[in-house]
Amino acid sequence: SKVNVSPTSGKPDQYDGDWRFGLFECCGDFEICLMACCCAPIRWADNMDMLKLITFWLAFIVYVILSLINSRAWGLVPGLYTILGLVYRQQIRRKFAMEAYTCTTCTCDCL
């Protein structure tokens, strides 16, 4: 499903101030859980595209390239995944008008 962003506020229409699922509620929506586990590049690219942070194909290609590099250089890429995830997670927080770029949110988003 696509996220409808209000043209006036720039925020998603169904914003309630918090994440829909908690940290350990990964099976709260089984379809998304299954997709994230089995097709992580597609799930991440779709999230980035829905929120208009980057296009689907660019996000997909970045994720796949990092995955390919990870198979050759194990020590480097987990750090790149963490940084990439942290930056975009903080942008998602901003898009939803949530607290972002604080020590607490950065620590939580690295977990």
HUPE-V654112 format. One record per residue. N is the residue number from 1. RES is the residue in one small letter. OMEGA is omega in radians with two decimals (NA if undefined). Layout:
# HUPE-V654112
n={N,N}
res={RES,RES}
omega={OMEGA,OMEGA}
This chain:
# HUPE-V654112
n={1,2,3,4,5,6,7,8,9,10,11,12,13,14,15,16,17,18,19,20,21,22,23,24,25,26,27,28,29,30,31,32,33,34,35,36,37,38,39,40,41,42,43,44,45,46,47,48,49,50,51,52,53,54,55,56,57,58,59,60,61,62,63,64,65,66,67,68,69,70,71,72,73,74,75,76,77,78,79,80,81,82,83,84,85,86,87,88,89,90,91,92,93,94,95,96,97,98,99,100,101,102,103,104,105,106,107,108,109,110,111}
res={s,k,v,n,v,s,p,t,s,g,k,p,d,q,y,d,g,d,w,r,f,g,l,f,e,c,c,g,d,f,e,i,c,l,m,a,c,c,c,a,p,i,r,w,a,d,n,m,d,m,l,k,l,i,t,f,w,l,a,f,i,v,y,v,i,l,s,l,i,n,s,r,a,w,g,l,v,p,g,l,y,t,i,l,g,l,v,y,r,q,q,i,r,r,k,f,a,m,e,a,y,t,c,t,t,c,t,c,d,c,l}
omega={-3.12,3.08,3.09,-3.13,3.14,-3.14,-3.12,-3.09,-3.09,-3.13,3.07,-3.08,-3.05,-3.12,3.09,3.05,-3.14,3.08,-3.14,3.14,3.13,-3.06,-3.09,3.09,-3.03,3.12,3.12,3.02,-2.99,-3.13,3.13,3.11,3.14,3.13,-3.13,-3.14,-3.05,-3.06,-3.05,-3.14,3.14,-3.13,-3.11,-3.14,3.12,3.09,-3.12,-3.14,3.14,-3.12,3.09,3.07,2.98,-3.09,-3.13,-3.03,3.09,3.12,3.13,-3.12,3.11,-3.12,-3.12,3.12,3.09,3.11,3.11,3.10,-3.13,3.13,3.14,-3.04,-2.98,-3.05,-3.04,-2.94,3.09,3.06,3.10,3.06,-3.12,3.14,3.13,3.12,-3.14,-3.11,-3.11,3.08,3.10,3.08,3.07,3.09,3.13,-3.13,3.13,3.14,3.08,3.09,-3.09,3.09,2.99,3.14,-3.11,-3.10,3.12,3.11,3.14,-3.10,3.07,-3.11,NA}
